[in-house]
Amino acid sequence: MVSTQYKSRGIDQALADLEVCYHAANPKSRGCRDLARRVLPGGNTRAVLHYDPFPLFIDNASGSHVRDVDGHDYIDFTNDMTAGFYGHSNPIIFAAIRKALDNGISFGGPHSHEVALAETLCGRFSSIERVRFCNSGTEANLVTMSLARALTGRPLILAFKGGYHGSLMSYTNINAGLNIDINNMRFADFNDADDARRALVTDKDRIAAIIVEPMMGSGGGILAERSFLFALRELADEFGALLIFDEVVTARFSPGGLQDVFKVRPDLTSLGKSLGGGLTFGAFGGRADLIDRMDPSSQNALMHSGTFNNNVLTMIAGYTGLTKVATAEVLMEVNDRGDCLRSKLLEISTSRGVAFTVTGYGSVLSLHFQAKAPVDPSSVTTTAAQRKLSHRDMLLRGFCVPRRGTINLSLATSDEECEAFVHAFAGFLDDHHHQLPAIL
Ligand SMILES: Cc1ncc(COP(=O)(O)O)c(C=O)c1O
């Protein structure tokens, strides 16, 4: 990186310059993408991992590092979009998985491992009296929303603009994409309880549930205000709707998730990502009287099934991670490390006069090139070009970061690696502050 070369250039030119460097550094990734494109649209099967001109193809990973097919080593601050919470190949979880492989991986019958994980989740989340497993966060939300409709006999779900509850429920652009059942959705502004009330009044007796992320993840790492979540609890009770917390991302913030931090008790909770110990995972749970309606031995049980719901490896990896690795102390430590990184990033951006803010919570940090922290997705003013600039630049400096700007720490991320990130980000700001908004 050359610190003066980008001075007085526009952001488009800076991006073009970085793109040349990126092409030169990553011929094998480009080749892999070209081959992949023949069978996968765009060479991709997970849209969030796509970025232009082509994404790095990863060859292997261990601890806090990933290595790409061109042989570059990166410190990983993507960590599989928060699902890689334990770091790559956590030895304790790996030992448990290896042992499990010798005993068979697909039993086709109930087994003690699912009971152990269920007991662990019920023990950690005070609102979860019963739990059931599925295969992804998307699926968990689909089921909780369907369950709410079935139990209340009401057709509508109230969600929040800019929220994300899975690939079929992505509300940044409500009418786009593959969103399902959109006519039976209603939307209010995040962190605006009055707007939620208006929606409930408008569709009185027709809203089955309010679904909310206690921190909007893909919406920009925007934390719900505590008073907002309290108000939603009260509104749900007042209007006879159920309250669903989507804690697919936020469960990692404390043993009992963000609901425990905020002390707000939802009726139902959706889980996923990191709680599966690095394997494919989804779960939902909540009040016993609600989830028990799925008890297949009861009359008129609500049918809920799924071939891999009790996947042996996932149950073991999830249980091992939660009981042997992710103790309350460890969670606090990684959150503290994230907070420390947050304040250092703010420090270096302020000293360079760049308008910059970091939202998120603990070990999940959303970087925005704007002075004011967004309170809902509509107040995110950072442009796609600014995100692309920092993404491209940080990749070239050896840091695997996501295009959308939300980085996260795994349990394998060290203090030294956070320091290295700060140093690299300072280099990025030194080179590119001309193309970023200034503090006024
Ligand atoms: C808040 C939230 N809910 C649900 C999901 C969907 O989970 P999955 O990708 O496992 O289907 C995600 C994924 O990013 C998420 O961030």
The ligand as a MOL file (V3000), in Angstrom:
LIG
                    3D

  0  0  0     0  0            999 V3000
M  V30 BEGIN CTAB
M  V30 COUNTS 16 16 0 0 0
M  V30 BEGIN ATOM
M  V30 1 C -30.9450 -12.8300 12.5860 0
M  V30 2 C -30.8910 -13.9940 11.6420 0
M  V30 3 N -31.9090 -14.8500 11.6110 0
M  V30 4 C -31.9050 -15.9290 10.8100 0
M  V30 5 C -30.8570 -16.1760 9.9690 0
M  V30 6 C -30.8860 -17.3520 9.0540 0
M  V30 7 O -30.0680 -18.3720 9.5130 0
M  V30 8 P -29.5280 -19.4600 8.4700 0
M  V30 9 O -28.6040 -18.7580 7.5580 0
M  V30 10 O -28.9020 -20.5030 9.3410 0
M  V30 11 O -30.7370 -19.9910 7.7570 0
M  V30 12 C -29.7470 -15.3210 9.9790 0
M  V30 13 C -28.5980 -15.5670 9.0920 0
M  V30 14 O -27.7600 -14.7490 8.8540 0
M  V30 15 C -29.7800 -14.1890 10.8220 0
M  V30 16 O -28.7720 -13.3010 10.8140 0
M  V30 END ATOM
M  V30 BEGIN BOND
M  V30 1 1 1 2
M  V30 2 1 2 3
M  V30 3 2 2 15
M  V30 4 2 3 4
M  V30 5 1 4 5
M  V30 6 1 5 6
M  V30 7 2 5 12
M  V30 8 1 6 7
M  V30 9 1 7 8
M  V30 10 2 8 9
M  V30 11 1 8 10
M  V30 12 1 8 11
M  V30 13 1 12 13
M  V30 14 1 12 15
M  V30 15 2 13 14
M  V30 16 1 15 16
M  V30 END BOND
M  V30 END CTAB
M  END
